[in-house]
Amino acid sequence: MSKADTRDRSQGASVSFGRTQPKSPKREERNRRLGIDCADKLVWKHWTPGGEYVKALEIRNTLHQSQVIKYALPENKSTYFLEFPQPVTLAPGMCYPLEIKFRPSVSQDYTDRVEIFTKRGSFSVALESLLPYLDCRIDSALDFGFCPVKEVAERTITVTNTGTKQFQFKWTSEVPFNIEPHVGKLEPGQSATSKVTFEPREASFFVATAICQMRDPAAPNDCISSKLKLSGIGKYPFIRTKASDLDFGTVITGKEAHQTLVLENKSLVTARFSVQKTDADLENCFTFHPTKAEINPETSFQIRVTYKPTTSGTFSCDSYKIGTAGGNVISLRCQGQAVGPEVTLGVRSLNFGDTPENEVVVKHFNITNHSWVPAQFQWVGLHPGCGFEFVTPCGEVPGRDKVHKGSLTCTVRFNPQEAMNYYRRCYCLINNQNTLLYVDLLGSAFNEKEKKRPAPFTQRHVDIHRARLEAGLGKSTPEEIEIALASAGEGGAGGGDDED
């Protein structure tokens, strides 16, 4: 710590009184050796000539037995006035207030002392009456060490008013150093802390001197100053990674895959990096945690990279840049393929055959999940009165394990209300799966009492009808179909196997 470089004390002369004597023991040593506890010094700070200012010196006996103390008058008896010395007996733990009156006659500094005597020894207490003055305590030097180029390093500096007058202070500094706040006001005994920043723009060694000026607001000519040496070294940070590409392979849509990217800081300064996407307009399926951080010198840092695709069948390939403000930039490419769950149906069609009116026939089939994650499904294509009903219209098929594939039994009820043929193609929507699944439901209802029985109806008829629709002959008559087939040289319209 250093005090102010200059102090203006030209307001008055300094007068010192007192006899030359050996150095007086300090308070702790005096308490231990003599069994007396009191202040080392009495100070009068605010005074004017012609006045009288009284202070009491508290003298306490710290022994377990009584003590008799005496004191001698100061050298300047007219300036520091005490009652005529009389022996004082102090019981253990008792305190005696020795009253001292300060009567200055001129505007100048005064110093003196009063001597205290005991059977164990003697000591002196200094008396000081100084004119109001400016003084401060500030560190003489502040070293930032190594700092990354184009980044800001921060330190703090404290200014303490150790004088007896209020002052206003003002810091002046040179680039690349800066001090904020650079102005302030302090009462005696107060302190103020300012932030010192160092921002090197190139790799070099920097030395500068900051000056703190302190001025009395009531007396502008009363001014002191203190110097602070600032130093720091700018260094380029350098980061690297062993992987320039992260390939996540195939990932189920909606699920997450994780990889760890290791960054190494091989420089002598802290590297503050940030991750930025090259094509910010594209949908981002990759996330980095964290995207900003600090890497200490000669250490490494791990970044967690997550790939979470949202659309099945898409291939994502994004480029990123990882760099520091004043150092190098790393290019990174992340890629991954989004796939949906692989779900299949155990049948292509369900034929309920001939069923009496208002009777209920139930059939079952399996939904198989070949992937490792559960798959959500929902049946569409049925409406009230169509005759068919899925007991479980929607749900979740569990994922496979190491031994068995995931499966779910699906139950279909056939409850015809009229004697006729029934047909519905029902679609099974699988969440995040591109392949469309369906099952054909068909059946015939008859009424024996009314002698109502429709023509035979099988899956083969359905396949022939759909083949005609694909050929554009759905609305043609049988004769027109025969002519079209004959002209095309085809022998039939199509066929299929029945599945019961």
Disulfide bonds with the S-S distance in Angstrom:
none
